[in-house]
Amino acid sequence: QVQLVESGGGLVQSGESLRLSCAASGSIFVITAMGWYRQAPGKQREFVATITSGGSTNYVDSVKGRFTISRDNAKNTVYLEMNSLKPEDTAVYYCNVVVSRGLLGTYDYWGQGTQVTVSS
């Protein structure tokens, strides 16, 4: 089992910043990738950003240039620095970790979510 603990959400005004953190613990063999998804009110959960164990990053177009994903492999922690926040960024943000267990395959784990609210 892998547990993810998220923190850093809150209420901010447009143009301000927040930094989300997600720490993974438990029975981890190899972390293939860590990332963030979000779910706005009344909408489906969407991909936001990911970072592989090798450091490659990927972002949804709407956050490029504003959000930065990073990691600390030694601490099994992923971060999402969110700058120039907009009201449309308001959502519950979920941490995601993909773990490889060799011949046992690959598994996904999710955090409990942290609320980010951006006022206009």
NUDRENVO-457989 format. One line per field, with one value per residue (C-alpha): residue number from 0; x, y, z. Coordinates in Angstrom, 1 decimal, always signed. Last residue first. Layout:
seq = c(NUM:...)
X = c(X:...)
Y = c(Y:...)
Z = c(Z:...)
END
This chain:
seq = c(119:118:117:116:115:114:113:112:111:110:109:108:107:106:105:104:103:102:101:100:99:98:97:96:95:94:93:92:91:90:89:88:87:86:85:84:83:82:81:80:79:78:77:76:75:74:73:72:71:70:69:68:67:66:65:64:63:62:61:60:59:58:57:56:55:54:53:52:51:50:49:48:47:46:45:44:43:42:41:40:39:38:37:36:35:34:33:32:31:30:29:28:27:26:25:24:23:22:21:20:19:18:17:16:15:14:13:12:11:10:9:8:7:6:5:4:3:2:1:0)
X = c(-11.9:-11.4:-9.2:-10.0:-7.7:-9.0:-6.7:-7.4:-7.3:-4.2:-4.3:-2.4:-1.9:-0.3:+2.2:+2.9:+3.7:+6.7:+8.4:+6.4:+6.2:+4.4:+2.4:+1.7:-1.2:-1.9:-5.4:-6.3:-9.9:-10.7:-10.4:-8.0:-10.7:-10.6:-7.0:-3.7:-0.7:+1.6:+1.1:+4.0:+3.1:+5.3:+6.1:+7.6:+9.2:+11.7:+14.8:+13.1:+12.4:+10.0:+9.0:+5.9:+5.7:+2.5:+2.2:+4.0:+1.8:-1.4:-4.1:-2.0:-2.0:+1.5:+4.2:+7.5:+10.6:+12.6:+13.8:+11.4:+8.7:+6.9:+3.2:+0.9:-2.7:-4.8:-8.6:-11.3:-14.7:-16.7:-19.5:-17.2:-13.6:-11.6:-7.8:-5.0:-1.4:+1.6:+4.2:+5.8:+7.5:+8.0:+10.0:+9.4:+7.1:+5.5:+4.5:+5.0:+4.3:+4.4:+2.4:+3.0:+1.0:+2.5:+0.2:+0.4:-1.5:-2.7:-6.4:-7.1:-6.3:-8.1:-6.2:-4.3:-0.9:-1.0:-1.3:-0.5:-0.2:-0.3:+1.1:+0.0)
Y = c(+37.2:+34.7:+31.7:+28.6:+25.6:+22.7:+19.7:+16.2:+12.8:+11.6:+9.0:+5.9:+4.2:+0.8:-0.7:-4.4:-7.3:-8.2:-5.1:-3.2:+0.1:+2.9:+5.8:+8.6:+11.0:+14.1:+15.6:+19.2:+20.2:+23.1:+26.8:+27.3:+29.1:+31.9:+32.6:+32.0:+34.0:+31.4:+27.7:+25.8:+22.1:+19.9:+16.2:+14.2:+10.8:+12.4:+11.3:+11.8:+15.5:+16.6:+19.5:+20.8:+24.4:+26.3:+29.6:+29.3:+26.3:+26.2:+26.1:+23.9:+20.9:+20.3:+17.7:+17.3:+15.0:+14.6:+11.0:+9.8:+11.3:+14.6:+15.2:+18.2:+19.2:+16.3:+16.7:+15.5:+16.0:+19.2:+20.3:+22.1:+21.9:+18.6:+18.7:+16.4:+16.5:+14.4:+11.8:+9.3:+5.9:+5.6:+2.4:-0.2:+1.6:-0.1:+2.9:+6.7:+9.4:+13.1:+15.6:+19.4:+22.3:+25.8:+28.7:+32.0:+35.3:+36.8:+36.4:+36.2:+33.3:+30.7:+27.6:+24.4:+23.6:+20.0:+16.5:+13.2:+10.1:+6.6:+3.5:+0.0)
Z = c(-8.9:-6.1:-6.5:-4.5:-4.2:-2.2:-1.4:-2.5:-0.7:-2.5:-5.3:-6.1:-9.5:-10.0:-12.5:-12.9:-10.6:-12.8:-11.5:-8.9:-10.8:-9.0:-10.5:-8.1:-8.3:-6.2:-6.4:-6.7:-5.8:-8.1:-8.7:-11.5:-13.5:-10.9:-12.1:-10.4:-11.5:-10.0:-9.0:-7.7:-7.8:-5.6:-5.6:-2.7:-2.5:+0.0:-1.8:-5.1:-4.4:-7.2:-9.3:-11.1:-12.3:-13.0:-14.8:-18.1:-19.1:-17.0:-19.7:-22.0:-19.7:-18.5:-19.0:-17.3:-17.8:-14.7:-15.0:-12.4:-14.5:-13.8:-14.4:-14.7:-14.8:-16.0:-15.6:-13.3:-14.8:-14.2:-11.9:-9.5:-10.7:-10.5:-10.6:-11.5:-10.3:-10.9:-10.0:-12.3:-12.4:-8.7:-8.1:-5.3:-3.0:+0.0:+2.0:+1.8:-0.7:+0.0:-1.9:-1.8:-3.2:-3.6:-4.0:-5.8:-6.3:-9.5:-8.7:-5.0:-2.7:-0.7:+0.3:-0.7:+0.5:+1.7:+0.3:+2.0:-0.3:+1.0:-0.8:+0.0)
END
